[in-house]
Amino acid sequence: MRADMRNKITILALQPGYDPEGEPIDEWKPVEGLTNLWASKEPLLGREFFAAEQTQSKVEVKFRTYYVPGVKNEMRVQDDEGIYEILSAINVKNLNRELLMYCRKVK
């Protein structure tokens, strides 16, 4: 583990389901194999924040972790402080070594 990866995160995906009365409901559930991942959590500051705001709306934080396949923009990240919507999931340099996720907190 890299020294700056001090946060444990879980990737969530929207799972369709039904309530006890048979009505359709959607729930955010942990993705199998994508729980308790070590990651660094970094707030966006200065020039990086301004550049991120140009392409995405209200980017607040970025998570950096080891590459795991299957993470998509439609998913969410959960850590000890809350749940974040993934605005952009990037396989850094397409080397399958590092995953960078720009996120905003879900209210």
C-alpha positions in Angstrom: 0.0 0.0 0.0 1.2 3.5 -0.8 1.7 5.8 2.2 -0.8 8.3 0.9 -3.6 5.7 0.5 -5.0 6.0 4.1 -8.8 5.8 3.3 -10.9 2.8 2.9 -13.6 3.2 0.2 -16.4 1.1 -1.3 -17.7 1.3 -4.8 -21.5 1.4 -5.0 -23.7 0.5 -8.0 -27.4 1.1 -8.5 -29.3 -2.1 -8.2 -32.9 -2.4 -9.2 -35.2 -4.3 -6.8 -38.7 -4.5 -5.4 -40.1 -3.6 -2.0 -42.3 -6.0 0.0 -45.4 -4.8 -1.8 -43.9 -5.5 -5.2 -43.2 -1.9 -6.1 -39.9 -1.2 -8.0 -37.2 0.5 -6.0 -33.6 1.3 -6.8 -30.9 0.8 -4.1 -27.2 1.7 -4.0 -25.4 -1.5 -3.0 -21.7 -2.4 -2.7 -20.2 -4.0 -5.8 -18.8 -7.4 -5.1 -15.0 -7.3 -5.0 -14.9 -3.5 -4.8 -15.2 -3.0 -1.0 -12.5 -1.9 1.5 -10.2 -0.5 -1.2 -7.3 1.6 -0.1 -7.4 5.1 -1.6 -6.2 8.6 -1.2 -8.8 11.3 -0.9 -7.7 14.8 -2.0 -9.7 18.0 -2.1 -9.4 19.9 -5.4 -7.5 23.1 -4.9 -6.5 26.1 -7.0 -5.9 25.6 -10.7 -6.9 21.9 -10.6 -10.3 22.8 -9.1 -10.8 25.5 -11.8 -9.9 23.1 -14.6 -12.1 20.4 -13.3 -15.0 22.8 -13.0 -14.7 23.6 -16.7 -15.6 20.1 -17.7 -17.7 18.8 -14.8 -20.1 20.5 -12.5 -19.2 20.8 -8.8 -16.2 18.5 -8.6 -15.2 18.5 -4.9 -12.7 15.7 -4.3 -10.7 13.1 -6.1 -10.0 9.6 -5.0 -6.9 7.8 -6.2 -6.6 4.0 -5.8 -5.1 1.0 -7.5 -6.8 0.2 -10.8 -9.8 -2.1 -10.6 -11.8 -3.0 -13.7 -15.5 -2.2 -14.0 -15.7 1.2 -12.2 -17.9 3.5 -14.3 -19.1 7.0 -14.1 -22.6 5.8 -13.1 -21.3 4.4 -9.8 -20.7 6.0 -6.4 -17.9 6.0 -3.8 -18.5 5.6 -0.1 -16.0 6.4 2.6 -16.2 7.2 6.3 -17.4 10.8 5.6 -20.2 10.1 3.1 -21.2 9.1 -0.3 -19.9 10.7 -3.5 -21.1 10.6 -7.1 -18.4 9.6 -9.6 -18.3 12.3 -12.3 -15.3 10.8 -14.0 -13.4 7.5 -13.6 -10.0 7.5 -15.3 -7.6 4.7 -15.9 -4.4 6.8 -15.6 -2.3 6.5 -18.8 -4.3 3.4 -19.7 -1.7 1.3 -17.8 -4.2 -0.5 -15.6 -2.2 0.5 -12.5 -4.0 3.5 -11.1 -7.6 4.7 -11.0 -8.5 8.3 -10.5 -12.1 9.3 -9.7 -13.3 12.9 -9.7 -16.4 13.1 -7.4 -18.9 15.3 -5.7 -20.7 14.6 -2.4 -24.3 13.3 -2.6 -26.7 15.4 -0.6 
